[in-house]
């Protein structure tokens, strides 16, 4: 796979049949230069026979291998080199060491997960040498190196253009101004028309002198690549066109000048040396501008790389003889961070690597990586991401991922893979066209020349068309040259990769990572059906309390609701059920603003699967209370122990709890019906006096005192997303394992008409297949393209196979993601879903 934009190639080859040197030689033979060779993955093939081949990768995916370059002072002889090499190679995690006595440098390949750069340097120091890190960012091995190559290429092309411009400017002045614009009586023109010998004018000689270095020095790269391409690969390229066109122009002019001199004519013939000068100048200008445009496409990735700070503060925790802690601070380079280091991050500074908070609480701005503008609160044990900004407080963090293993590095790697991965179908089409483009252009130029020569030979070309002293063969030659030099397939070859590189780079800044490269982008453009998983994708994936009704009379509700909520929260916190966690979180949020706090203890709790909780609680508080009285006058002033029942309606009825007498049946049912129709889960809370309080025993001593509606809420951006997709003419589906009522409720809120409910994980891929088999009616939204649509049968509908995208977040979605034409996962998805997605 050869990428014109990034000037790199990815090759897979069998080392038993060919070598890197043979590949390098082949590329050099056709006129190109091989800068760097990097073996990314080595594959060992073992086979008992030719038909059975087992492929085993020798790369360990868990490795975080980097190459550290050190300058080492103090080396004097070969024994110093040997000592350093043996000591370093004996360290765990060191794979390869190369020490150069002449340059006093060492290159060490090691696994950061096993041994860090500082540990390697420490060992070298211990044996009496002075190692120093060569300042080279870890990420320089990747895109930054590409950017530097791009900058060098731009400088080289700029020099060639400016050099050719030195010849083009005087050529333009003489050929276009003095010899054409000035009148024939002008003294300057007459001086340039002066004949040195019969048939040779001063202007012709000067133009010949100016054009020769341009043709053979500045045009030399075109000759090398053009000839070598034809000789070795049997294919002509753009350089062939330029070389042929300018050579024909130059030598055509030369013959047109030599013939009148040989014949000693009184008038010289027309020459066009300026044409080859201008052509070569414009080609170098075009290539310089092209290189500048290509260079700008690397800016996005470079900006991502520059998010990392260059230095960080390493903290060493020590203790004195009395056990008191004190911290040593030391500023180190980013490359010297090791897994397990404690690092200090001040407010306003960026997080230097992936890790977790060791001490302190702060808020982080993660917008540059996640796209989320709201600061995220982080406390001890919470994970932090490279290059995010610490906003409020100083923290100590523990490094868990360093070097190329950090989130930022992996994002950059993903983007780079997307930019140089499998080509989009439109790119492949451009490649196929470019392959036959040059031969077709040369053929057309030859045919063009022959046609005009035949017209000239038969007298069909009017004499007025021919410049003075010029025959029809030279006149015809101009047309052939024009066809050759004006045809350039570079723009066709660059258009798609430039769009892909810019697109993937900009997308990365907004938290969108494209693994499938151009193919994924083109599929995204073509898709007409999108299937969303519901839970965790369209919704948060966590149940939340949407609505609450406390069933006391209004006049006493405020007095008792706080205590009742605290009892509910205390009991629910004892359960791991998702609905119990949702209720517990809701109560904590409500009580954070309460002034009164009651001491509630759980004496016992029992959970009945499918029903609910039964707990006994004791309230220790000096304010008299009776939560069971639903009227304003309390017959009993204080109850200290309650039975608490939390669960579905059947569970509370079995537990002897009834609704308070001041509520009618319709009042009780109104909210329950509304919640049920909306697909909410309903949790009821009932209380009764603990049986040990004999004076409180009544026929119906238990009351249902609260109703809670719980649901998995849609994400706030989901509605706009669905609306935008539908406005583009894309058919939107929702697929979920939930009950149909719940699924339709969420779909109605989001404006989705197509719902697949009660779908098991193994059925999800089948549903995607079913959608792919369905015919999809083509709607051409573009009015311009619609005007070209065939209208012979207006009643007939254009039907095509749908291009289906699947968006999911869970392990259960991975088969459907793999089946879909375009697979998309969200940032919070499981690793399996992310790996399955494009």
N, C-alpha and C positions, 0 to 999 in steps of 0.2 A: 504494500500500500504506500504510494508515493504522494506526499502532500506538497503542492506547489506553494501554498501560503507560508507554511512553516519551514520549508526547505529541508524536510526530513523524510526518511523512508523507514518503514517497519517491514522486516523480512523474516519469514520462517523458512529454515532450510535444514537439510540433513548433513551433519558434519562429516559423515562417512563418505559422502559423495562430492561435496564441494567445501571450500574453505573460505574464511573471511577475506583472505588475501585475493582469492580468485574473484570474489564478488567486487572487492575494491578495484581490482585491475579492470574488470569489465566496465564499471562505471566511469573510471578514468579514461578508458579507451574511447568512449563516445563523447569526451570533451568536458566532463564534470569533475569537480574536486570533492573528495570525501574528507570531511573535517574530523568528525568524531565517530567512533564505533563503541556502542554500549550493548553488551550482552545482558538482556534483562532476565531471560529465563532459559535455563538449560534443560533439555528433555533427553532422557536416556531411553533408547528403544531396544528392547530385547525380544527376540522372536524365536520360537522353536521351528517355525517354517514361515514362508512368505505370506501365507494367508492369515496368520494370527500374529498381530503386533500389539504388545502391551506398552502403553505410554505412561511413564512414571516421572512426575515432576520432582526435581531435586530442590526446588525452592520451598523453604518453610514459610508458610503464610504468616506465622506468628512473629517472625523476625522483624526487627527494626534496624536494619543494617545501614550504616553510613560509612563514608570514607573521611577520616580526620587527617588533615595535613598539618604537620608541625615543623617549625624550624628549630634545630637543635644546635646549641653552642657547646664547644668543648670537644668535638670529635677531631682526632688528629690522624688516625690511621685505620686500616681495615679491621683491626681487632676491636676498635670502638664500635664500628658498624655491626660486627658480629655479636658483640655483647648486648647492644640495644635490641637487635633483632631477636635474639634468643630469649631475652627477658620478656619482651612484649608478646611474642608468640606463645609463651607459656601461660599467659593470662587467659582465664575462661572468657569465651565470647569473642576473642580476637581470631579472625579468619585468615588474615594475610597482612604481612608487614613488608614494606620496601623502604630501605634507608639509603640515601645517596650522600656519599662523603663529599663529593665535589660541590653540590649545591647546599649541603648541610640541612637537608630536609628529609622528613619521613612521611610516608603515606601509610596509614593504618586503617584497615577495614575491620570493623567490629560491630557487634550487636549491642545497641544501646540498652536493651532490656537486661543484658547480663553484665556489661561493664561500660561505664561512662568515660567521657574524654578526660575528666579531671583525674580519675583513677589511673589512666594510662600515663598521663603526665607525671603523676606522683611517683610511679615506679621508675620512670626515666630519671627523675630528680634524685631518687634514692641511690642510684648507681653512679651519681656524680656529674650528670649533664644538666644543661639548662634548656628545657623545652619551652617553646612559645607557640601559641596557636596562630596559624596563618589566617588572617582575617578573611574569612570566606563564609558567607551565609550558607547554611545547610541547604537552602532552597536554590542556591545559585546553580546547582547541578541541573536544574530543570529550565523553567521558562526564562529566568534572568539571563542564562547563558544564550538562550535563543534570542533574547532581546539584544544582547551585545553583538551577536552575529549579525542581526538585522541592522544595527547601527553601523557596523563595519561595512556592510554591503551598501548602505546608503552613502557613506563617505566615498567609497570606491566609485560608485556610479555618478555621484556629484562631480568628482574630479574629472571623470571621462567626459561628462557633458560640458563642463567649463572649459576643458582643454579643446574640445571640438568647437566650442563657441568662439574661441580665439581665432579659428580659421573661418568659421561661418560668417562672422560679422564683416571682415574685409571682403569676403566673397560676395556677400549680399550687396555691399556698397558698390563694388565694381560691376557685378553682373546686372543688378536690378536698378541701381540708381544712375551710375555713370553711363552704362551702355544702353539703357532703355528709357529712363525717365528724362534724361537731359536731351535737348535738341541736337541734331546732327552738326550744327554749326558751333556748338559749345567747345571751347578750347580744351577742357578736361577730357571730353569724349573724344575729340580729335587726337589728343595725345595717346589715349589708350587704343585708338584704332590704327595708330601708326604701325606699319609693317616692318618688322625687323628683317625678315627675308620674304620673298614672295609667298603669300599664303599663310604667314604667321604674324598675327597681331600681338601687340604688347599685352593686351588684356587676356588673350588666350594663354600666353606663357605664364603670366602671374596666376591665373586660375588653375593651370596645370600644376604649378609649384604648390599652391595652397591645398589642392585636393589630394595630391599623392600621399602625404603623411596621414591625412584623415582616412583615406581608403585602406592603407596597408598597416598603419599602426593602430589607429582607433577602431578600424574594422577587423583587426586580426582575431579578436574573440569570436566574431561571427563566422569567420572562415574555419577556425579550429572546430567549433561545435557543429557547424553545419556540415563540414566534410566528414568529420568522424561519425556523426550520426548516420549519414548515408552509407559510409564505408563499413561500419561495424554492425549497425542494427538494421540496415537496409530500410531506414525510415527517414524521410525529410522532416525538418522541424522549422520553427519560426526563424532560427538563425540561417537556415538554408535559404529561405525566401529573401532575407536581407542581403546575404552574401551574393546570391545570384543576381538580384535586382541592381545592387550598387556596382557589381563587377561589370555587368552588361552596360550599365550607364557610363562607367569610367572608360572602359575599352572602346565602347561605341564612339565616345567623344574623341578618344585618342586617334582612332582610325579616321574619323571625320576631319581631324586636323592634319594628319600625316599625308592624306591623299592630295589635298591642294598644294602642300609643300613639295611633294614629289613631282606633281604636275606643273609646279611653278606658276600657279594661277595668280592673277592680279587681285582677285577677291578671295578672302578666306571663307570656309564653310562654317555653318553654325556648330558650335560645340555646347555641351551641357555638363561640364565638370561640376558646376554649382549644384546640380541635382543630387549627385552622390554625397556631396558635403552636407547639404541640407537634410537628406534622408538619414544619414548616420547620426547627425546632431539631434534630429527629432526623435530617433529611436532611443538614443541615450537619455534624452529628456523624459521620454515616456517611461523608460525603465526606472529612472530615478524617482519620478512621481509615484510610480507603482510601488517601489520599495518603501517610500514614505507612507503610502496608504496601508501597506502590509504592516509596517512598524507600529502604526497607531492601533492596530487590532490587538497588540500585546498589552496595551495600557491597562485594561481591566484586570488581567491576572496580576500584573505588576503591582497595582494598587492593593490587591488582596494580600500579596506578599509583604508589602510595606506596612501592613497593619501590625505586624509583630514588632515589639520593642527590640532595640539592639542590645540593651543591658538589663540586668535585674539584680536585686539584692538578696544574697544568700544568707540565711540565718542559721547559726549554730547555737544550740541550746546547751549550756553548761551549768553545773551546780557547784557551789562552794562547800566548804567543810561543814557548814551548818544546814546544808540542804537547800539553801536559797538559790533560786534560779536567776541566771543572767544570760543575756543574749549577745552573741558576737555577730556583727554585720559586716558583710564583704560584698562589694559590687563585682559582678562577674559578667562575662559575655554570655549571650543567649545560648551559644553552642556548648557551653560548659555545664549546662543544667543536666542533672542526672535524676533518674527515677528515684523517688523517696526524699529528694531535697525539700527543705522547708524554705519558702521564699516569702519575702515581704512585698506587699503591693500597697502603695499609698493611694489616697483618693486622687482621681484624675489620671492615674496610670493605667496602662493596659495589662491584662493578664498575660504573662510570658509563655505559658504552656498549659496544657490540660491538667487538671488536678482537682483537689477537693479542699474546702476551707478547713484549716487546722485550728485557727482561733479567730474569733470576731464575727460580726454580722454586718452586712453591707447590702447595697443594691447595685446591680450591674446593668449596664446598657449592652444588650446582646443584639441590637438592631442590625449591625453590620453583617452578622452571620445568619440570624434567624428571620430578619425582617420585622420582628416584633418591637414596636416603638416604646411600649410601656416598660420601665425598669423592673427587673426581677429581684425580689428579696432573697438573699442567700445567707445561710447560717452554717454552723459547724457541721461538717459531713456532707454538705451539698456540693455537687460538681460544678466546676467552672471551666469555661471554654477559652482557648487561646484567642488573644486579640480583643476580647470584650473589655469594656471600660469600667473600672471601679469608680463608682460615683460618690459615695458618702463617707465611708470609714476605712481606716487602715486595717488590713487583714493579713494573717499569715496563712499561706496555702501550702499544701503538700503536692509535689509534682507526681503525676501518675502516667502521663504520656509526654514524651519529648521528641524533638527532632522531626523526622518524617512521619511519626506516628500520631501527631496532634490532629485535632479536628480540622484546623485550617489547612494543614499540609495535605490531608486526605481530600478536602474539598478541591484544592488546587490540582491535585493529581486526577481527581474525577473529571474536572473541567478540561484538563490537558488530554485525557483519554478521549473525551467526547469530541474534542477538536481534531484529533488525528485518528479516530477509530474508523469503523466501517463507513465507506462513502455512501452518501445519499443516492438514490436511483437517478436523480437529475444530474448529479456529478458524474456518475458512470456514463450517462448519455453524452455529457460534454466530452468526456475522455474518448469515447468511441468516435464522436464527430471529429475531435482534434486529430485522431490517428489518421484519418483519411483526408483531413482538411488541406494540408500542404500539397500533397500530390494533386488533388483536385484543382487547387489554385494555380499551380505550375502548368497543369494541362490546359486550363482555361486561358492562361497567358499566352501559351504557344498557339492555341487555336485562334485567339484574338489577333496575334501577330500574322498568322497565315492568311486570315480573312482580309485584313487590311492590305497586305502585300498583293493578294490577288486582285483586290479592288484597284490598287495603284497600277498593277500591270495591265489591267484591262481599261485603264483611263477613266475609271469611275470616280476618282478623287478629284474635286475641282482644284485647279491650279492656285486659286486664291487661298485655299486652305494651307498650302505648303509655304513655309517660310522661305525667304530668299536663299538661293544656292543649296536647298535641301532636297534630296530625293525622297521618294515615297517609302523606301525601305527604312530610313532613319525615322521618318514620320510615323510609320507603323510600329517601330520599336518602342516609341514613347508609350503607346497604349498597353503593350505587354508589360513594360516596367511598372506602369501605374497599377495594373491589376495585382502584380506580385507584392509591391511594397505597401500597398494600402490594406492588404488583407492580413489581419493579426488575430490569431486565436487566443491570445493571452487573456483578454477580458473575459472570454467565455469560460476559460479554465479557472479564473480567479473569482468569478462572481459568487458561486456557491460556497467555496471554502471560506471566503471573506465574510459572507453573511453568517455562516455557521460559527466562525470564531468570535465575531462580535456578539452574536446572539447568545452563545453559551456563556461568554464572559459577563455580559450585562445581567443575564439571568442569575448567575452565581452571586452577584452583588445583592440580589433580591431573595436569596435563599432557595433558588430553583436550580437543582443539579440535574444535568442531562447526561445520562450514561450512554445512551444509544447513539449519540452524535447526530450526524446529518440524517440518518435513516429515521431516528425517532422524531426529529423536527418535521420531516416531510410527512410522516404518518400523522403527526398532530395536526398538520394543515389539512390533511385529507379526511380526518375522522368526521363522522356524522352521527355517531351514537356514543353516549357516555353512560357508564353504569357506576353508580356510587354505592359503596358499602355504607350502611347507616351508622352503626355504633362505632364511635371513635373517629369517624371521617366527617359525616354531615353533622353528627352530634359530638358532645364532649366525651362520651363513652363512660361517664360517671353519673349515676343518678343524683338528682338534686331535689330538695324540697321546694316545690313551686308555689304552693299555697297552704295556709294553715287556718283552721277555725277553732278558737277556744270557746267552749259551749257554756260559759257562765252568762248570767244576765249582765247587761252593760254596766250597771251600777256597781258591780263588785268585780268585774273582769280584771281591771288593772291591778287590784290588790293581790290576786291569787295567781295570775297567769305567769308571773316571774318564777314563783316557787314550782308551779306545775311544769314549766319548761325545764327547770333545773333537774327535777326528778326524771323527766323523760330523757334528757341528755345523759344523766348518770347511768340509767338502766341500759340505754342503747349503746353506750360506750363499752359495755361488757360483751358485745356481740361482734363477730366479723362479717355478718351478712351485709352485702352492698347497701341494702335499704337502711339498715341500722346505722351504717357509717354515714350515710347521707343525712339522716335525722340528727345524729350526734354533731356533725359539722355545722348544720343549720342552727342548732341550739347554742353552740359555742359562739357563733357569729351574733346571735340575738342577745345573749347575755353579756357580751363584751361591753355593752353600754349601760347595763343595769346598775343601779346604785346599791341595791340590797343583795346580799349574798347569803344563802342558807347552807348550813352544813348538812349534806345528805349523804348517808352511808347505806350501802347495800348489805343486807343481812344474808340474803340468798338470792340466786337467780337460776332459772331453768329455761332452756330453749327447746321448743317443740317444733321440729322441722315441718315446714308447710303451714304452720299456724302462727307462731309468734313467741313472745317472751312472757314469763311470769316471774316477778321479782318481789321481794319484801324489802322495804326501805324504812329507815328511821331518820326523822328530822330533828336535829338538835338546834333549837332557836328560841330566844326568849320572847319573841312576839307570838301571842296566841293565834292559832290558825285552825281552820277546818275546811279542807279542800273538797269535802263531800257535800257540804251545804251549798245548794244551788240557789238559795234565796238570800235576801239581804240580812235577815235576822238569823243568827246562829243559835241553835238549841244547845250545841256543845261547843265550848269556846276553843278547845285545843285537842288535836289528835297528833300523836308523835310517830305512829307506825302505820304504814299502808301496804296493801297488796297492789301491785302495779301490773296491768295486763296491756301488752302492746302487740298488735298484730291485725289480722283481718277480722271482718265482722263476725264470722262464724265462731272464731276463737273467743271473742269477747262475750258473745251470747252464751256460749258454753260456760263461761266463767261467771255468769250471773250479773253482767253489767248491762244496764239499760240507759237510754237517753234521759236527760233531766226532764222533769214534768212541764217546765215552761216552754218546751219546744214541741211544735206540732210535727206530724209525720211528714208533711210537705217541706217544712223548713229543714228537716234532717236530710231528706232525700235530694234536695235541689243541688247542693254542691257535689254530692256523690255521683249523681247522674251526669253532671257537667264534666267531672273528672274522668268518669268511665268512658264517656264519648270521646274525650281527648286522649285516651290511651294511658292515663296516669295510673300508677299503682297507688292504692289507698291504704293508709295505715291509721288505725283507730287506737286511742289510748283510754283505758279505763282504770278507775281507782276504787278500791273498797277498803274499809277499815280492817286492820289486822285482827284476826280472831281472838288474840289474847286480850283485846279490849272488850270484855263481855258486855259492858253497858252500851256499846254501840251496835250490837247485833240487831239487825232489822231484817224484814223479809226481803227487801231489795236494798242492800246497803252499798251496792256497786254502781257507779255511774260512768257512762262514756262521756269524757270531758274534753276530748280534742280529736279533730280530724286533720290528717296531713295528706296532701296530694304530692306524689313523688314522680318525677319523670326525668328522662335523659334529654336535656335541652339541646336544641340545634345551636350550632356555632353562629355567632352574630353575622359572620361574613357569608354564611351558606346561602341565604336568600338572594343576595346580590349576585353571587357566583352562578346560581341556577338561572336567574333572570338573564344574565349576560350570555350564558351559553345558549339559552333558548332563542335569544335575539339574533344569534348567529345561524339559526336554523338547525341547531344540533338537538337531536332527540335525547332526552335525559331520563334515565331509569334509576330507581332505588332498589337495592337488593339487601335483604336482611333475614335473619333467622327468627326475628320477633313475630309476635302474634299479629294478624292482619289488621285488627283495630288500632293497635299501637303504631304499626307501620303507616297506615293511611292517615293517622293523625299528624305524624311528623311530616309526611309527604304533602299534606294539605297546607301546613304552615309554610313549607318551602316552595309551594307551587309546582310540585312534581305530580304528574298525572299517571305515570307508569310505575307500578309497584310490584315487586316480586317478594312476597313475604313467606315466612316459615320455610326458608331455604336452608337446608343443612350444608355444612362445609363441603361435603363431597358432591353436592348437587350444584354448587356455584359455578364450577367449570362447565358443566352441562348447560347451564342457563346462558353462559357466554356463547357456547357453540350454537345454541338455539337462536340467539340474536344474530349471530354471524350468518346463519342460513336464511334468515328472513330477508325478503326483498325490501330494499329501501328506496322510496321514491326520491328522485333527484329534484332538488329545488335550486335553480340557479339564481343566487341572490344578486350577482353582478349584472347590472342592466346592460353594460357593454357586451359581456359574454352572452347574455340572454338573446341579444339581437342576432347572434350567429346560430342559435339553436334551430334544429330542423323542425319545421312546422307543418309537415305534410299530413300528419295525423294528430290533430290537436286533442282528440279524445283519448288517444293512447298515452299512457304514462311511462316515463323513463324509469326503469327499475334497475338497481345495481346491488351488488353485495355490500352490506354495510361495513364500514371500518369502525370497529368497536374498541373503545378505551375502557379500562377498568381502574377504578381508584379505590384502594383499600389500605388497611393498616395492620391487620392481624395475620397470624400464622395461618388461620383458616381461609384467608383470602389468597394465599400464594398460588394454589392451583388455578384459580380464576385469573390472577395476574399473568401467569405463564401462558394461559390460553388466549388472552386478549391480544388484539393487534398492537395496541399501545398500552403499556402498564405503567401506572403512576401510584406512588406511595407518598404518604405525608411524613413530615419530619419526625413525629412522635411514634411512627410505626415500629413494629418489631423488626429485628435484623433480617429475618427470613423474607418478610414482605419487601424490605428495601432492596435486598439482593435480587428479588424477582422482578423488580421494576426497572423500567427504562428511564 
